[in-house]
Structures are given as C-alpha cells and as structure tokens.
C-alpha cells in the first residue's frame, strides 16, 4: 500500500526558457536551483515575500489539474486558457510514488472566488448538496477565518494531496493551532500529503514537517530555529523595544 508522501520530487528538467519573463525570472528558477526532494507527508515552504513560494505551489497544483483560484479538478470556474503555469510545468519533472489526482489547492488570495462558486452551485443544485462539504453553510456567510476552517474541517477528509498557499492568512493563533491538529490527523495515517507555503512562525513549527526555506535565490532544507522568521519573532517578543528604537529613531 502506498503511503504519503505521494509526490516525492520536483525539479527543473529543461532550462530552455526566457529568464526575463515570469515565472522563469524567479531567482531559484533563473539560476537552475529548483529541486525539492520530499520525504515527509507534510512539507512547509517559507521565505520572504516574492521569493517564489506561491510559484512552487501553483506549479504543483497545475500538474495535479487543480483550479488555481482554489479548488480541485472538478471545480471548473474562472478557467484561464493563458495559465502561465501550463507551459512552465513542461520544464519540470514530477516524481510520484503513485499519481494522486484527488485533493485540493487553496490560496488565500483567491479564496473568495471559490466561495462565490459554491454559492452559484447552491443556486443550481440546492444548498444542502452544495454546502454539504463546507459545514452546511455558505462560506460567504462565515467570517474569513471561519470559512477557512470550515473548508479544512469538512473538505479535507479524503486520500489526496492538499496544497495550501498561506492558509494562515485569516486565522488567529488559536485557529492556526486548530489547523495544525487537522493536518496531523489527516497525515499521520499516510493517507494525505500536505504542501504548504507560509509566513507563520507557529505553522512553521509543526514538528513532523519537512521545512524548506528560500533565501537569496536558493531553496534549502533547514530547521525551524535557523529560519529568519523564527529568529526575528523570537528576538522581537523578547525585546520589542530594541526594534522600536531602531525603527522609529530618526
């Protein structure tokens, strides 16, 4: 029986592209430094803004056939024929222990598009059927954070690969801990694989995760206490006045 991680490796297999255009101008792609070897059911990717975290996740989601506005292969809405990741993934090699097509891609940036799509489905096929997998309630009638958790609790319950782009965006620290509990429940039996991008020092601390950090155009596997997110958060909380003196002293 195959167990997570199902996706074992992603790397550049062809570098014959124009490095002046996105996403080929992302530093780790431009410099041919894109190579992930995945050996745990939960993979967390972090780094500063603009380093390419979302690029990785959207490329993987595109290879799975998931909707980049949030959704899976069955959520056919706001289709974009000019999806830049379709030609990009032709330059990548994806190695699977077994190819999984079930799962979900969730992006905080476009989650409202998914919520609106489910509301349209409710008009067509009835609220009971449309909202069954989302807590029996419109995602638009819940707070932003509640709608995220409703998705995690009710939709993430099948064998599959779950790709989450900054899922902490609308969550309080307490709710981030709830998300970590959900991830643990689903991944510990080997039935689910998670690939997550995040800025949250709390989520990055998930103890069973394989952690990658992007810095200076290089993706490297690292430990939590060596990341800039951890170091800055720890030093700030221990002595915030030091940062304020630096930031506000003109």
SVG drawing of the C-alpha trace seen along z (x, -y; Angstrom):
<svg xmlns="http://www.w3.org/2000/svg" viewBox="-32 -62 54 64">
<polyline fill="none" stroke="black" stroke-width="0.4" points="0.0,0.0 1.4,-3.4 1.6,-6.0 2.2,-9.7 4.3,-11.5 2.9,-10.6 4.8,-13.4 8.4,-12.6 10.4,-15.0 10.1,-18.2 12.9,-19.7 13.8,-21.6 14.4,-19.1 14.7,-21.7 16.2,-25.2 15.5,-26.3 13.3,-29.3 13.4,-33.0 14.6,-34.1 13.4,-37.7 9.7,-36.7 7.7,-35.4 8.0,-32.7 11.3,-32.0 12.8,-35.1 12.2,-33.9 15.8,-33.7 15.9,-30.0 14.4,-29.1 16.6,-31.5 19.6,-30.1 18.5,-26.5 18.3,-25.9 14.8,-24.4 15.0,-20.9 12.8,-19.6 13.2,-16.1 10.2,-15.3 10.3,-12.6 7.6,-13.5 3.8,-13.7 3.9,-17.4 6.2,-19.8 6.4,-23.5 8.0,-26.1 8.8,-29.6 10.8,-32.6 10.4,-36.3 7.8,-38.0 8.5,-37.5 10.9,-34.6 8.7,-32.2 6.8,-30.1 3.5,-30.5 5.2,-29.7 6.1,-26.3 2.7,-25.6 0.9,-26.7 3.1,-24.7 2.4,-21.5 -1.3,-22.3 -1.4,-22.8 0.3,-19.4 -2.5,-17.9 -5.2,-19.6 -6.4,-21.7 -8.1,-25.1 -5.7,-27.8 -8.5,-30.1 -8.9,-27.4 -10.4,-24.0 -9.7,-20.7 -10.0,-19.1 -13.8,-19.2 -14.2,-22.9 -14.4,-24.3 -14.8,-28.0 -12.9,-31.1 -10.8,-28.9 -7.8,-30.8 -6.6,-29.5 -3.5,-31.6 -2.4,-29.9 1.3,-30.6 2.0,-27.5 0.8,-25.2 3.9,-25.9 6.1,-26.2 5.4,-22.7 6.6,-21.3 10.1,-22.3 9.6,-20.4 9.9,-16.7 7.5,-15.4 8.3,-12.1 5.4,-10.2 5.3,-7.0 1.7,-6.9 0.0,-9.7 -2.8,-11.3 -5.4,-13.3 -7.7,-13.8 -7.1,-16.7 -7.4,-20.5 -5.5,-23.7 -6.3,-26.5 -5.0,-30.0 -5.8,-32.8 -5.6,-35.4 -8.4,-34.0 -10.5,-32.1 -13.4,-34.5 -13.7,-33.3 -14.2,-29.7 -16.8,-30.8 -18.7,-32.6 -18.5,-29.5 -20.0,-27.3 -22.9,-29.8 -23.6,-29.6 -23.6,-25.8 -26.1,-26.1 -28.5,-28.1 -28.2,-25.4 -28.3,-22.1 -29.6,-23.2 -28.0,-24.4 -28.0,-21.1 -25.9,-19.4 -23.7,-22.4 -22.8,-23.2 -22.6,-19.6 -18.8,-19.6 -18.3,-23.0 -20.1,-22.8 -23.6,-23.1 -23.4,-26.8 -22.3,-29.4 -18.6,-30.2 -19.6,-33.8 -21.8,-33.8 -18.9,-32.9 -16.1,-35.1 -12.9,-34.8 -11.2,-32.7 -14.3,-30.5 -14.7,-29.8 -11.1,-28.7 -11.5,-26.3 -14.9,-25.1 -13.1,-24.1 -10.3,-22.4 -12.6,-20.5 -15.2,-19.4 -13.4,-19.1 -10.0,-17.7 -11.1,-14.2 -10.1,-12.0 -6.9,-10.4 -5.2,-13.1 -2.7,-15.9 -3.5,-19.2 -1.7,-22.3 -2.2,-25.3 -0.9,-28.8 -0.6,-30.9 -3.6,-29.2 -2.9,-31.2 -3.8,-34.5 -7.2,-34.8 -6.5,-32.6 -5.9,-33.7 -3.0,-32.0 -5.6,-29.7 -7.1,-28.8 -3.6,-28.1 -3.2,-25.5 -6.5,-24.0 -5.3,-23.8 -2.1,-22.0 -4.3,-19.5 -6.3,-18.8 -3.1,-18.4 -1.8,-16.0 -5.0,-13.9 -5.1,-13.6 -1.4,-13.0 -0.4,-10.6 -2.1,-7.6 -0.3,-8.1 -3.4,-8.9 -2.9,-12.6 0.0,-14.7 0.3,-18.5 2.5,-21.0 2.2,-24.4 3.6,-27.9 3.5,-30.1 4.9,-33.1 3.5,-31.9 6.2,-31.0 3.6,-28.9 2.7,-26.8 6.4,-26.5 7.0,-24.9 4.8,-21.8 7.2,-19.1 6.6,-16.4 7.2,-18.7 10.0,-18.8 10.9,-22.5 12.3,-24.3 13.4,-27.9 14.0,-30.2 16.7,-32.8 19.0,-34.6 17.6,-32.5 18.3,-29.2 15.9,-26.6 17.3,-24.6 16.0,-22.2 16.5,-23.6 15.5,-23.5 12.9,-25.8 15.3,-27.7 17.6,-28.6 14.9,-30.5 14.7,-34.3 11.0,-34.1 11.9,-32.3 14.9,-34.4 13.1,-37.7 9.9,-36.6 11.9,-35.3 14.1,-38.4 11.2,-40.7 9.0,-39.1 11.9,-39.0 12.8,-42.7 10.4,-44.6 11.8,-48.0 15.0,-47.2 13.2,-47.0 11.1,-50.1 14.2,-52.1 15.7,-51.1 12.6,-51.6 11.4,-54.9 14.7,-56.6 15.2,-59.1"/>
</svg>
